[in-house]
Amino acid sequence: VPCKSDPDVWMREQDDHYEYVCVYVNDLMACMKQPQQFFDKLTTIYKYKLKGVGPPSYHLGGNFERDKDGTLSW
């Protein structure tokens, strides 16, 4: 479902967490425990052509990094 405050952020409730997909024009950011399943579905079923798939390092003008405890920050 789309987020009420930002319709470009999509959310899905899982057992003990939420998954998010953020959309900006033709850029996607997937925040999931198993994002490869999502990307596989996009490429095989919906025939999307993806590039730059992997852990985020730079997106929309900002760098990503992980803190010592593993927290992802932008």
All heavy atoms as a GROMACS GRO file, in nm:
protein
  612
    1VAL      N    1   0.085  -0.118   0.000
    1VAL     CA    2   0.000   0.000   0.000
    1VAL      C    3   0.089   0.124   0.000
    1VAL      O    4   0.197   0.123   0.058
    1VAL     CB    5  -0.096   0.002   0.122
    1VAL    CG1    6  -0.193  -0.112   0.117
    1VAL    CG2    7  -0.022   0.004   0.251
    2PRO      N    8   0.044   0.232  -0.062
    2PRO     CA    9   0.123   0.355  -0.057
    2PRO      C   10   0.111   0.422   0.080
    2PRO      O   11   0.008   0.413   0.146
    2PRO     CB   12   0.060   0.442  -0.166
    2PRO     CG   13  -0.078   0.388  -0.184
    2PRO     CD   14  -0.071   0.242  -0.150
    3CYS      N   15   0.215   0.490   0.119
    3CYS     CA   16   0.218   0.565   0.244
    3CYS      C   17   0.123   0.685   0.232
    3CYS      O   18   0.117   0.750   0.127
    3CYS     CB   19   0.361   0.611   0.271
    3CYS     SG   20   0.381   0.716   0.414
    4LYS      N   21   0.049   0.716   0.336
    4LYS     CA   22  -0.045   0.828   0.331
    4LYS      C   23   0.027   0.963   0.321
    4LYS      O   24  -0.023   1.055   0.260
    4LYS     CB   25  -0.136   0.827   0.454
    4LYS     CG   26  -0.233   0.712   0.453
    4LYS     CD   27  -0.322   0.713   0.575
    4LYS     CE   28  -0.418   0.595   0.570
    4LYS     NZ   29  -0.505   0.592   0.688
    5SER      N   30   0.145   0.974   0.380
    5SER     CA   31   0.216   1.102   0.377
    5SER      C   32   0.305   1.118   0.254
    5SER      O   33   0.342   1.230   0.221
    5SER     CB   34   0.300   1.119   0.503
    5SER     OG   35   0.397   1.018   0.511
    6ASP      N   36   0.340   1.009   0.187
    6ASP     CA   37   0.422   1.016   0.066
    6ASP      C   38   0.384   0.900  -0.025
    6ASP      O   39   0.425   0.786  -0.001
    6ASP     CB   40   0.571   1.010   0.102
    6ASP     CG   41   0.661   1.034  -0.018
    6ASP    OD1   42   0.611   1.027  -0.134
    6ASP    OD2   43   0.780   1.061   0.002
    7PRO      N   44   0.306   0.926  -0.130
    7PRO     CA   45   0.259   0.818  -0.217
    7PRO      C   46   0.368   0.749  -0.298
    7PRO      O   47   0.343   0.649  -0.363
    7PRO     CB   48   0.157   0.887  -0.309
    7PRO     CG   49   0.196   1.031  -0.306
    7PRO     CD   50   0.257   1.057  -0.172
    8ASP      N   51   0.492   0.801  -0.292
    8ASP     CA   52   0.604   0.736  -0.360
    8ASP      C   53   0.675   0.635  -0.271
    8ASP      O   54   0.772   0.574  -0.311
    8ASP     CB   55   0.704   0.839  -0.410
    8ASP     CG   56   0.645   0.926  -0.521
    8ASP    OD1   57   0.561   0.875  -0.598
    8ASP    OD2   58   0.682   1.044  -0.530
    9VAL      N   59   0.627   0.619  -0.149
    9VAL     CA   60   0.679   0.518  -0.056
    9VAL      C   61   0.571   0.412  -0.040
    9VAL      O   62   0.460   0.441   0.002
    9VAL     CB   63   0.716   0.579   0.081
    9VAL    CG1   64   0.759   0.470   0.177
    9VAL    CG2   65   0.825   0.684   0.066
   10TRP      N   66   0.606   0.290  -0.076
   10TRP     CA   67   0.512   0.177  -0.066
   10TRP      C   68   0.554   0.088   0.048
   10TRP      O   69   0.674   0.066   0.069
   10TRP     CB   70   0.511   0.100  -0.198
   10TRP     CG   71   0.447   0.180  -0.307
   10TRP    CD1   72   0.504   0.284  -0.376
   10TRP    CD2   73   0.316   0.167  -0.356
   10TRP    NE1   74   0.414   0.335  -0.466
   10TRP    CE2   75   0.298   0.264  -0.456
   10TRP    CE3   76   0.210   0.081  -0.326
   10TRP    CZ2   77   0.180   0.280  -0.525
   10TRP    CZ3   78   0.092   0.096  -0.395
   10TRP    CH2   79   0.077   0.194  -0.494
   11MET      N   80   0.456   0.037   0.124
   11MET     CA   81   0.484  -0.042   0.243
   11MET      C   82   0.410  -0.175   0.236
   11MET      O   83   0.300  -0.182   0.182
   11MET     CB   84   0.437   0.032   0.369
   11MET     CG   85   0.482   0.173   0.379
   11MET     SD   86   0.416   0.255   0.525
   11MET     CE   87   0.244   0.274   0.479
   12ARG      N   88   0.473  -0.276   0.296
   12ARG     CA   89   0.408  -0.406   0.307
   12ARG      C   90   0.443  -0.464   0.443
   12ARG      O   91   0.560  -0.475   0.479
   12ARG     CB   92   0.455  -0.500   0.196
   12ARG     CG   93   0.395  -0.639   0.208
   12ARG     CD   94   0.422  -0.723   0.088
   12ARG     NE   95   0.565  -0.749   0.070
   12ARG     CZ   96   0.613  -0.822  -0.029
   12ARG    NH1   97   0.531  -0.874  -0.118
   12ARG    NH2   98   0.742  -0.843  -0.040
   13GLU      N   99   0.341  -0.501   0.518
   13GLU     CA  100   0.364  -0.561   0.650
   13GLU      C  101   0.403  -0.707   0.633
   13GLU      O  102   0.340  -0.782   0.560
   13GLU     CB  103   0.238  -0.550   0.735
   13GLU     CG  104   0.257  -0.595   0.877
   13GLU     CD  105   0.135  -0.573   0.964
   13GLU    OE1  106   0.032  -0.526   0.913
   13GLU    OE2  107   0.145  -0.602   1.084
   14GLN      N  108   0.511  -0.745   0.700
   14GLN     CA  109   0.554  -0.884   0.707
   14GLN      C  110   0.534  -0.931   0.851
   14GLN      O  111   0.481  -0.857   0.932
   14GLN     CB  112   0.700  -0.897   0.664
   14GLN     CG  113   0.723  -0.865   0.517
   14GLN     CD  114   0.652  -0.961   0.424
   14GLN    OE1  115   0.529  -0.964   0.413
   14GLN    NE2  116   0.728  -1.041   0.353
   15ASP      N  117   0.576  -1.051   0.883
   15ASP     CA  118   0.550  -1.108   1.015
   15ASP      C  119   0.592  -1.014   1.129
   15ASP      O  120   0.512  -0.975   1.210
   15ASP     CB  121   0.622  -1.242   1.030
   15ASP     CG  122   0.570  -1.345   0.932
   15ASP    OD1  123   0.450  -1.339   0.898
   15ASP    OD2  124   0.648  -1.430   0.890
   16ASP      N  125   0.720  -0.978   1.133
   16ASP     CA  126   0.772  -0.899   1.244
   16ASP      C  127   0.833  -0.766   1.201
   16ASP      O  128   0.906  -0.702   1.277
   16ASP     CB  129   0.875  -0.980   1.323
   16ASP     CG  130   0.995  -1.018   1.237
   16ASP    OD1  131   0.986  -1.008   1.113
   16ASP    OD2  132   1.098  -1.057   1.294
   17HIS      N  133   0.807  -0.724   1.078
   17HIS     CA  134   0.865  -0.601   1.027
   17HIS      C  135   0.784  -0.551   0.907
   17HIS      O  136   0.691  -0.617   0.861
   17HIS     CB  137   1.010  -0.624   0.987
   17HIS     CG  138   1.027  -0.718   0.872
   17HIS    ND1  139   1.019  -0.855   0.887
   17HIS    CD2  140   1.050  -0.695   0.742
   17HIS    CE1  141   1.036  -0.912   0.768
   17HIS    NE2  142   1.055  -0.816   0.679
   18TYR      N  143   0.820  -0.435   0.859
   18TYR     CA  144   0.763  -0.380   0.735
   18TYR      C  145   0.870  -0.380   0.628
   18TYR      O  146   0.989  -0.367   0.657
   18TYR     CB  147   0.714  -0.236   0.757
   18TYR     CG  148   0.580  -0.225   0.821
   18TYR    CD1  149   0.566  -0.228   0.959
   18TYR    CD2  150   0.465  -0.213   0.744
   18TYR    CE1  151   0.442  -0.218   1.019
   18TYR    CE2  152   0.341  -0.203   0.803
   18TYR     CZ  153   0.330  -0.206   0.940
   18TYR     OH  154   0.207  -0.196   0.999
   19GLU      N  155   0.826  -0.391   0.503
   19GLU     CA  156   0.915  -0.376   0.389
   19GLU      C  157   0.873  -0.250   0.315
   19GLU      O  158   0.755  -0.216   0.312
   19GLU     CB  159   0.905  -0.497   0.296
   19GLU     CG  160   0.954  -0.624   0.359
   19GLU     CD  161   0.950  -0.742   0.265
   19GLU    OE1  162   0.865  -0.745   0.175
   19GLU    OE2  163   1.032  -0.832   0.285
   20TYR      N  164   0.971  -0.182   0.258
   20TYR     CA  165   0.944  -0.055   0.190
   20TYR      C  166   1.005  -0.055   0.052
   20TYR      O  167   1.114  -0.108   0.030
   20TYR     CB  168   1.004   0.061   0.268
   20TYR     CG  169   0.952   0.075   0.408
   20TYR    CD1  170   1.015   0.012   0.515
   20TYR    CD2  171   0.837   0.149   0.433
   20TYR    CE1  172   0.967   0.024   0.643
   20TYR    CE2  173   0.788   0.161   0.562
   20TYR     CZ  174   0.853   0.099   0.666
   20TYR     OH  175   0.804   0.110   0.794
   21VAL      N  176   0.935   0.009  -0.042
   21VAL     CA  177   0.990   0.039  -0.173
   21VAL      C  178   0.968   0.188  -0.195
   21VAL      O  179   0.854   0.235  -0.187
   21VAL     CB  180   0.924  -0.043  -0.286
   21VAL    CG1  181   0.975   0.001  -0.422
   21VAL    CG2  182   0.948  -0.191  -0.267
   22CYS      N  183   1.076   0.260  -0.219
   22CYS     CA  184   1.069   0.403  -0.245
   22CYS      C  185   1.092   0.424  -0.394
   22CYS      O  186   1.185   0.368  -0.451
   22CYS     CB  187   1.175   0.477  -0.165
   22CYS     SG  188   1.163   0.447   0.012
   23VAL      N  189   1.008   0.505  -0.456
   23VAL     CA  190   1.013   0.527  -0.600
   23VAL      C  191   1.039   0.675  -0.628
   23VAL      O  192   0.975   0.761  -0.567
   23VAL     CB  193   0.879   0.486  -0.666
   23VAL    CG1  194   0.883   0.507  -0.815
   23VAL    CG2  195   0.843   0.343  -0.631
   24TYR      N  196   1.133   0.702  -0.716
   24TYR     CA  197   1.157   0.838  -0.762
   24TYR      C  198   1.188   0.831  -0.911
   24TYR      O  199   1.294   0.782  -0.951
   24TYR     CB  200   1.273   0.903  -0.687
   24TYR     CG  201   1.297   1.046  -0.729
   24TYR    CD1  202   1.214   1.148  -0.682
   24TYR    CD2  203   1.400   1.079  -0.816
   24TYR    CE1  204   1.234   1.279  -0.722
   24TYR    CE2  205   1.421   1.209  -0.855
   24TYR     CZ  206   1.338   1.308  -0.808
   24TYR     OH  207   1.358   1.438  -0.847
   25VAL      N  208   1.095   0.874  -0.993
   25VAL     CA  209   1.102   0.868  -1.139
   25VAL      C  210   1.132   0.724  -1.180
   25VAL      O  211   1.046   0.639  -1.176
   25VAL     CB  212   1.202   0.970  -1.197
   25VAL    CG1  213   1.197   0.970  -1.350
   25VAL    CG2  214   1.175   1.111  -1.144
   26ASN      N  215   1.256   0.693  -1.219
   26ASN     CA  216   1.289   0.556  -1.259
   26ASN      C  217   1.388   0.491  -1.162
   26ASN      O  218   1.455   0.394  -1.196
   26ASN     CB  219   1.343   0.552  -1.402
   26ASN     CG  220   1.474   0.625  -1.416
   26ASN    OD1  221   1.511   0.704  -1.330
   26ASN    ND2  222   1.544   0.602  -1.525
   27ASP      N  223   1.397   0.544  -1.040
   27ASP     CA  224   1.484   0.486  -0.937
   27ASP      C  225   1.400   0.417  -0.832
   27ASP      O  226   1.295   0.467  -0.793
   27ASP     CB  227   1.568   0.594  -0.868
   27ASP     CG  228   1.676   0.651  -0.957
   27ASP    OD1  229   1.732   0.574  -1.037
   27ASP    OD2  230   1.705   0.770  -0.946
   28LEU      N  231   1.448   0.301  -0.786
   28LEU     CA  232   1.382   0.227  -0.680
   28LEU      C  233   1.481   0.204  -0.566
   28LEU      O  234   1.598   0.179  -0.591
   28LEU     CB  235   1.337   0.088  -0.728
   28LEU     CG  236   1.234   0.078  -0.837
   28LEU    CD1  237   1.216  -0.067  -0.878
   28LEU    CD2  238   1.103   0.136  -0.791
   29MET      N  239   1.431   0.209  -0.445
   29MET     CA  240   1.510   0.171  -0.328
   29MET      C  241   1.424   0.072  -0.251
   29MET      O  242   1.314   0.106  -0.207
   29MET     CB  243   1.541   0.292  -0.241
   29MET     CG  244   1.611   0.259  -0.112
   29MET     SD  245   1.779   0.199  -0.128
   29MET     CE  246   1.863   0.344  -0.184
   30ALA      N  247   1.470  -0.052  -0.241
   30ALA     CA  248   1.396  -0.156  -0.171
   30ALA      C  249   1.460  -0.180  -0.036
   30ALA      O  250   1.580  -0.208  -0.028
   30ALA     CB  251   1.394  -0.285  -0.253
   31CYS      N  252   1.382  -0.169   0.070
   31CYS     CA  253   1.430  -0.191   0.207
   31CYS      C  254   1.361  -0.317   0.258
   31CYS      O  255   1.245  -0.312   0.300
   31CYS     CB  256   1.398  -0.071   0.295
   31CYS     SG  257   1.465   0.082   0.231
   32MET      N  258   1.432  -0.430   0.248
   32MET     CA  259   1.373  -0.560   0.277
   32MET      C  260   1.479  -0.654   0.333
   32MET      O  261   1.597  -0.634   0.308
   32MET     CB  262   1.317  -0.623   0.150
   32MET     CG  263   1.219  -0.539   0.077
   32MET     SD  264   1.176  -0.614  -0.082
   32MET     CE  265   1.051  -0.499  -0.134
   33LYS      N  266   1.434  -0.757   0.403
   33LYS     CA  267   1.528  -0.857   0.452
   33LYS      C  268   1.580  -0.943   0.338
   33LYS      O  269   1.693  -0.987   0.339
   33LYS     CB  270   1.461  -0.945   0.559
   33LYS     CG  271   1.444  -0.873   0.691
   33LYS     CD  272   1.395  -0.966   0.798
   33LYS     CE  273   1.387  -0.894   0.931
   33LYS     NZ  274   1.340  -0.981   1.038
   34GLN      N  275   1.496  -0.971   0.238
   34GLN     CA  276   1.536  -1.052   0.123
   34GLN      C  277   1.499  -0.980  -0.006
   34GLN      O  278   1.408  -1.020  -0.078
   34GLN     CB  279   1.471  -1.189   0.130
   34GLN     CG  280   1.513  -1.269   0.251
   34GLN     CD  281   1.446  -1.404   0.257
   34GLN    OE1  282   1.340  -1.426   0.200
   34GLN    NE2  283   1.509  -1.496   0.328
   35PRO      N  284   1.572  -0.874  -0.041
   35PRO     CA  285   1.535  -0.795  -0.159
   35PRO      C  286   1.553  -0.870  -0.291
   35PRO      O  287   1.486  -0.837  -0.388
   35PRO     CB  288   1.628  -0.674  -0.152
   35PRO     CG  289   1.744  -0.721  -0.071
   35PRO     CD  290   1.688  -0.820   0.027
   36GLN      N  291   1.639  -0.971  -0.294
   36GLN     CA  292   1.662  -1.041  -0.420
   36GLN      C  293   1.534  -1.106  -0.473
   36GLN      O  294   1.510  -1.109  -0.593
   36GLN     CB  295   1.774  -1.144  -0.406
   36GLN     CG  296   1.822  -1.198  -0.540
   36GLN     CD  297   1.874  -1.090  -0.632
   36GLN    OE1  298   1.955  -1.008  -0.592
   36GLN    NE2  299   1.826  -1.088  -0.755
   37GLN      N  300   1.450  -1.157  -0.386
   37GLN     CA  301   1.322  -1.215  -0.429
   37GLN      C  302   1.236  -1.110  -0.499
   37GLN      O  303   1.173  -1.138  -0.600
   37GLN     CB  304   1.246  -1.273  -0.310
   37GLN     CG  305   1.312  -1.394  -0.251
   37GLN     CD  306   1.237  -1.445  -0.127
   37GLN    OE1  307   1.144  -1.383  -0.079
   37GLN    NE2  308   1.282  -1.558  -0.075
   38PHE      N  309   1.234  -0.989  -0.446
   38PHE     CA  310   1.160  -0.879  -0.507
   38PHE      C  311   1.218  -0.845  -0.645
   38PHE      O  312   1.144  -0.833  -0.743
   38PHE     CB  313   1.166  -0.757  -0.414
   38PHE     CG  314   1.111  -0.631  -0.473
   38PHE    CD1  315   0.974  -0.614  -0.490
   38PHE    CD2  316   1.195  -0.527  -0.509
   38PHE    CE1  317   0.923  -0.496  -0.542
   38PHE    CE2  318   1.145  -0.409  -0.560
   38PHE     CZ  319   1.009  -0.394  -0.578
   39PHE      N  320   1.350  -0.834  -0.655
   39PHE     CA  321   1.413  -0.801  -0.782
   39PHE      C  322   1.395  -0.913  -0.885
   39PHE      O  323   1.376  -0.886  -1.003
   39PHE     CB  324   1.562  -0.770  -0.763
   39PHE     CG  325   1.586  -0.645  -0.683
   39PHE    CD1  326   1.674  -0.645  -0.576
   39PHE    CD2  327   1.521  -0.527  -0.714
   39PHE    CE1  328   1.696  -0.531  -0.503
   39PHE    CE2  329   1.541  -0.411  -0.640
   39PHE     CZ  330   1.630  -0.413  -0.534
   40ASP      N  331   1.400  -1.038  -0.840
   40ASP     CA  332   1.378  -1.151  -0.931
   40ASP      C  333   1.238  -1.145  -0.991
   40ASP      O  334   1.219  -1.169  -1.110
   40ASP     CB  335   1.398  -1.284  -0.859
   40ASP     CG  336   1.544  -1.312  -0.827
   40ASP    OD1  337   1.632  -1.243  -0.882
   40ASP    OD2  338   1.569  -1.403  -0.745
   41LYS      N  339   1.141  -1.112  -0.909
   41LYS     CA  340   1.002  -1.102  -0.958
   41LYS      C  341   0.989  -0.987  -1.058
   41LYS      O  342   0.923  -1.001  -1.161
   41LYS     CB  343   0.907  -1.081  -0.841
   41LYS     CG  344   0.761  -1.086  -0.881
   41LYS     CD  345   0.669  -1.072  -0.762
   41LYS     CE  346   0.655  -1.206  -0.694
   41LYS     NZ  347   0.549  -1.207  -0.592
   42LEU      N  348   1.052  -0.874  -1.031
   42LEU     CA  349   1.046  -0.762  -1.124
   42LEU      C  350   1.106  -0.799  -1.260
   42LEU      O  351   1.053  -0.759  -1.364
   42LEU     CB  352   1.121  -0.641  -1.068
   42LEU     CG  353   1.054  -0.562  -0.958
   42LEU    CD1  354   1.145  -0.448  -0.912
   42LEU    CD2  355   0.920  -0.507  -1.001
   43THR      N  356   1.216  -0.873  -1.259
   43THR     CA  357   1.283  -0.904  -1.386
   43THR      C  358   1.218  -1.020  -1.459
   43THR      O  359   1.209  -1.017  -1.582
   43THR     CB  360   1.432  -0.934  -1.363
   43THR    OG1  361   1.445  -1.040  -1.269
   43THR    CG2  362   1.504  -0.812  -1.313
   44THR      N  363   1.172  -1.124  -1.390
   44THR     CA  364   1.118  -1.241  -1.459
   44THR      C  365   0.970  -1.225  -1.495
   44THR      O  366   0.931  -1.255  -1.607
   44THR     CB  367   1.135  -1.368  -1.375
   44THR    OG1  368   1.074  -1.351  -1.248
   44THR    CG2  369   1.281  -1.402  -1.356
   45ILE      N  370   0.890  -1.176  -1.405
   45ILE     CA  371   0.746  -1.165  -1.431
   45ILE      C  372   0.712  -1.036  -1.505
   45ILE      O  373   0.638  -1.037  -1.604
   45ILE     CB  374   0.666  -1.174  -1.300
   45ILE    CG1  375   0.685  -1.312  -1.237
   45ILE    CG2  376   0.518  -1.146  -1.324
   45ILE    CD1  377   0.623  -1.328  -1.100
   46TYR      N  378   0.768  -0.924  -1.460
   46TYR     CA  379   0.730  -0.794  -1.515
   46TYR      C  380   0.828  -0.741  -1.618
   46TYR      O  381   0.808  -0.634  -1.674
   46TYR     CB  382   0.711  -0.694  -1.401
   46TYR     CG  383   0.603  -0.737  -1.305
   46TYR    CD1  384   0.634  -0.787  -1.180
   46TYR    CD2  385   0.469  -0.732  -1.342
   46TYR    CE1  386   0.536  -0.829  -1.092
   46TYR    CE2  387   0.370  -0.774  -1.255
   46TYR     CZ  388   0.404  -0.822  -1.131
   46TYR     OH  389   0.305  -0.863  -1.044
   47LYS      N  390   0.936  -0.815  -1.644
   47LYS     CA  391   1.035  -0.784  -1.749
   47LYS      C  392   1.104  -0.649  -1.731
   47LYS      O  393   1.142  -0.584  -1.827
   47LYS     CB  394   0.969  -0.790  -1.888
   47LYS     CG  395   0.895  -0.918  -1.917
   47LYS     CD  396   0.987  -1.038  -1.910
   47LYS     CE  397   0.911  -1.164  -1.945
   47LYS     NZ  398   0.968  -1.283  -1.892
   48TYR      N  399   1.121  -0.605  -1.606
   48TYR     CA  400   1.198  -0.484  -1.579
   48TYR      C  401   1.345  -0.512  -1.605
   48TYR      O  402   1.393  -0.622  -1.581
   48TYR     CB  403   1.181  -0.441  -1.433
   48TYR     CG  404   1.057  -0.361  -1.407
   48TYR    CD1  405   0.933  -0.420  -1.403
   48TYR    CD2  406   1.064  -0.224  -1.384
   48TYR    CE1  407   0.818  -0.347  -1.378
   48TYR    CE2  408   0.951  -0.149  -1.358
   48TYR     CZ  409   0.828  -0.212  -1.355
   48TYR     OH  410   0.717  -0.140  -1.331
   49LYS      N  411   1.416  -0.412  -1.651
   49LYS     CA  412   1.561  -0.422  -1.669
   49LYS      C  413   1.623  -0.336  -1.560
   49LYS      O  414   1.610  -0.213  -1.560
   49LYS     CB  415   1.600  -0.374  -1.808
   49LYS     CG  416   1.546  -0.465  -1.916
   49LYS     CD  417   1.587  -0.421  -2.053
   49LYS     CE  418   1.515  -0.514  -2.150
   49LYS     NZ  419   1.568  -0.513  -2.280
   50LEU      N  420   1.691  -0.402  -1.468
   50LEU     CA  421   1.748  -0.333  -1.354
   50LEU      C  422   1.899  -0.322  -1.368
   50LEU      O  423   1.964  -0.410  -1.423
   50LEU     CB  424   1.715  -0.410  -1.225
   50LEU     CG  425   1.567  -0.434  -1.196
   50LEU    CD1  426   1.551  -0.520  -1.073
   50LEU    CD2  427   1.494  -0.303  -1.179
   51LYS      N  428   1.954  -0.212  -1.318
   51LYS     CA  429   2.099  -0.197  -1.312
   51LYS      C  430   2.134  -0.135  -1.178
   51LYS      O  431   2.052  -0.069  -1.115
   51LYS     CB  432   2.151  -0.113  -1.427
   51LYS     CG  433   2.100   0.029  -1.429
   51LYS     CD  434   2.156   0.103  -1.547
   51LYS     CE  435   2.105   0.246  -1.547
   51LYS     NZ  436   2.160   0.324  -1.655
   52GLY      N  437   2.252  -0.162  -1.132
   52GLY     CA  438   2.295  -0.108  -1.005
   52GLY      C  439   2.228  -0.174  -0.886
   52GLY      O  440   2.210  -0.111  -0.783
   53VAL      N  441   2.191  -0.301  -0.899
   53VAL     CA  442   2.126  -0.373  -0.789
   53VAL      C  443   2.232  -0.416  -0.690
   53VAL      O  444   2.334  -0.472  -0.727
   53VAL     CB  445   2.048  -0.495  -0.842
   53VAL    CG1  446   1.988  -0.574  -0.728
   53VAL    CG2  447   1.939  -0.451  -0.938
   54GLY      N  448   2.208  -0.389  -0.564
   54GLY     CA  449   2.302  -0.426  -0.459
   54GLY      C  450   2.281  -0.339  -0.338
   54GLY      O  451   2.190  -0.257  -0.335
   55PRO      N  452   2.364  -0.357  -0.238
   55PRO     CA  453   2.351  -0.273  -0.118
   55PRO      C  454   2.366  -0.126  -0.156
   55PRO      O  455   2.450  -0.091  -0.241
   55PRO     CB  456   2.465  -0.318  -0.029
   55PRO     CG  457   2.498  -0.455  -0.075
   55PRO     CD  458   2.469  -0.456  -0.223
   56PRO      N  459   2.287  -0.038  -0.097
   56PRO     CA  460   2.294   0.104  -0.135
   56PRO      C  461   2.426   0.167  -0.091
   56PRO      O  462   2.475   0.142   0.018
   56PRO     CB  463   2.176   0.167  -0.061
   56PRO     CG  464   2.149   0.076   0.053
   56PRO     CD  465   2.187  -0.062   0.006
   57SER      N  466   2.482   0.248  -0.181
   57SER     CA  467   2.602   0.325  -0.145
   57SER      C  468   2.580   0.473  -0.177
   57SER      O  469   2.631   0.559  -0.107
   57SER     CB  470   2.724   0.271  -0.219
   57SER     OG  471   2.704   0.278  -0.358
   58TYR      N  472   2.503   0.502  -0.282
   58TYR     CA  473   2.473   0.640  -0.322
   58TYR      C  474   2.337   0.640  -0.388
   58TYR      O  475   2.309   0.555  -0.472
   58TYR     CB  476   2.581   0.690  -0.419
   58TYR     CG  477   2.563   0.832  -0.463
   58TYR    CD1  478   2.611   0.936  -0.385
   58TYR    CD2  479   2.496   0.862  -0.580
   58TYR    CE1  480   2.595   1.067  -0.424
   58TYR    CE2  481   2.479   0.993  -0.620
   58TYR     CZ  482   2.528   1.096  -0.543
   58TYR     OH  483   2.511   1.225  -0.581
   59HIS      N  484   2.250   0.734  -0.351
   59HIS     CA  485   2.116   0.740  -0.409
   59HIS      C  486   2.062   0.881  -0.395
   59HIS      O  487   2.065   0.938  -0.286
   59HIS     CB  488   2.025   0.639  -0.338
   59HIS     CG  489   1.890   0.624  -0.400
   59HIS    ND1  490   1.870   0.568  -0.523
   59HIS    CD2  491   1.768   0.659  -0.354
   59HIS    CE1  492   1.741   0.566  -0.550
   59HIS    NE2  493   1.678   0.623  -0.449
   60LEU      N  494   2.015   0.939  -0.504
   60LEU     CA  495   1.951   1.070  -0.506
   60LEU      C  496   2.033   1.178  -0.433
   60LEU      O  497   1.982   1.255  -0.353
   60LEU     CB  498   1.810   1.063  -0.447
   60LEU     CG  499   1.712   0.972  -0.520
   60LEU    CD1  500   1.579   0.969  -0.447
   60LEU    CD2  501   1.693   1.015  -0.664
   61GLY      N  502   2.162   1.180  -0.460
   61GLY     CA  503   2.247   1.285  -0.406
   61GLY      C  504   2.304   1.261  -0.268
   61GLY      O  505   2.365   1.350  -0.211
   62GLY      N  506   2.284   1.143  -0.211
   62GLY     CA  507   2.334   1.117  -0.078
   62GLY      C  508   2.408   0.985  -0.069
   62GLY      O  509   2.376   0.890  -0.140
   63ASN      N  510   2.508   0.979   0.018
   63ASN     CA  511   2.584   0.856   0.042
   63ASN      C  512   2.522   0.776   0.155
   63ASN      O  513   2.470   0.832   0.251
   63ASN     CB  514   2.729   0.889   0.080
   63ASN     CG  515   2.804   0.952  -0.034
   63ASN    OD1  516   2.791   0.909  -0.148
   63ASN    ND2  517   2.881   1.054  -0.006
   64PHE      N  518   2.528   0.646   0.143
   64PHE     CA  519   2.482   0.555   0.248
   64PHE      C  520   2.602   0.492   0.316
   64PHE      O  521   2.702   0.464   0.250
   64PHE     CB  522   2.395   0.442   0.190
   64PHE     CG  523   2.257   0.486   0.152
   64PHE    CD1  524   2.232   0.542   0.029
   64PHE    CD2  525   2.152   0.472   0.240
   64PHE    CE1  526   2.105   0.583  -0.007
   64PHE    CE2  527   2.024   0.511   0.207
   64PHE     CZ  528   2.001   0.567   0.082
   65GLU      N  529   2.590   0.469   0.445
   65GLU     CA  530   2.694   0.396   0.518
   65GLU      C  531   2.631   0.327   0.638
   65GLU      O  532   2.521   0.362   0.679
   65GLU     CB  533   2.806   0.490   0.562
   65GLU     CG  534   2.760   0.608   0.643
   65GLU     CD  535   2.873   0.707   0.669
   65GLU    OE1  536   2.954   0.731   0.580
   65GLU    OE2  537   2.876   0.758   0.782
   66ARG      N  538   2.701   0.228   0.688
   66ARG     CA  539   2.653   0.155   0.806
   66ARG      C  540   2.736   0.194   0.928
   66ARG      O  541   2.858   0.204   0.921
   66ARG     CB  542   2.660   0.005   0.785
   66ARG     CG  543   2.559  -0.042   0.684
   66ARG     CD  544   2.518  -0.185   0.708
   66ARG     NE  545   2.420  -0.225   0.609
   66ARG     CZ  546   2.289  -0.223   0.629
   66ARG    NH1  547   2.240  -0.183   0.743
   66ARG    NH2  548   2.206  -0.262   0.534
   67ASP      N  549   2.666   0.216   1.041
   67ASP     CA  550   2.734   0.243   1.167
   67ASP      C  551   2.798   0.114   1.219
   67ASP      O  552   2.777   0.006   1.164
   67ASP     CB  553   2.634   0.295   1.271
   67ASP     CG  554   2.576   0.430   1.230
   67ASP    OD1  555   2.636   0.499   1.147
   67ASP    OD2  556   2.468   0.464   1.285
   68LYS      N  557   2.872   0.123   1.328
   68LYS     CA  558   2.937   0.007   1.387
   68LYS      C  559   2.837  -0.101   1.425
   68LYS      O  560   2.868  -0.220   1.419
   68LYS     CB  561   3.018   0.047   1.509
   68LYS     CG  562   3.139   0.130   1.478
   68LYS     CD  563   3.213   0.170   1.603
   68LYS     CE  564   3.330   0.261   1.567
   68LYS     NZ  565   3.399   0.306   1.689
   69ASP      N  566   2.715  -0.061   1.464
   69ASP     CA  567   2.614  -0.158   1.503
   69ASP      C  568   2.532  -0.210   1.386
   69ASP      O  569   2.439  -0.287   1.401
   69ASP     CB  570   2.523  -0.102   1.611
   69ASP     CG  571   2.437   0.014   1.563
   69ASP    OD1  572   2.451   0.056   1.446
   69ASP    OD2  573   2.353   0.061   1.643
   70GLY      N  574   2.565  -0.165   1.262
   70GLY     CA  575   2.496  -0.213   1.143
   70GLY      C  576   2.381  -0.126   1.098
   70GLY      O  577   2.316  -0.156   0.998
   71THR      N  578   2.354  -0.016   1.167
   71THR     CA  579   2.245   0.074   1.129
   71THR      C  580   2.281   0.147   1.000
   71THR      O  581   2.389   0.206   0.989
   71THR     CB  582   2.219   0.177   1.241
   71THR    OG1  583   2.187   0.106   1.360
   71THR    CG2  584   2.104   0.269   1.204
   72LEU      N  585   2.190   0.143   0.904
   72LEU     CA  586   2.212   0.211   0.776
   72LEU      C  587   2.174   0.358   0.791
   72LEU      O  588   2.066   0.390   0.841
   72LEU     CB  589   2.127   0.145   0.666
   72LEU     CG  590   2.145   0.198   0.525
   72LEU    CD1  591   2.286   0.170   0.475
   72LEU    CD2  592   2.042   0.133   0.433
   73SER      N  593   2.262   0.446   0.748
   73SER     CA  594   2.232   0.589   0.754
   73SER      C  595   2.258   0.651   0.618
   73SER      O  596   2.338   0.602   0.539
   73SER     CB  597   2.318   0.657   0.862
   73SER     OG  598   2.455   0.645   0.831
   74TRP      N  599   2.188   0.762   0.591
   74TRP     CA  600   2.199   0.831   0.463
   74TRP      C  601   2.262   0.965   0.486
   74TRP      O  602   2.218   1.047   0.558
   74TRP     CB  603   2.063   0.846   0.401
   74TRP     CG  604   2.059   0.897   0.262
   74TRP    CD1  605   2.161   0.904   0.172
   74TRP    CD2  606   1.945   0.946   0.194
   74TRP    NE1  607   2.118   0.954   0.052
   74TRP    CE2  608   1.983   0.981   0.064
   74TRP    CE3  609   1.812   0.965   0.228
   74TRP    CZ2  610   1.895   1.034  -0.030
   74TRP    CZ3  611   1.727   1.016   0.135
   74TRP    CH2  612   1.767   1.050   0.006
   0.00000   0.00000   0.00000
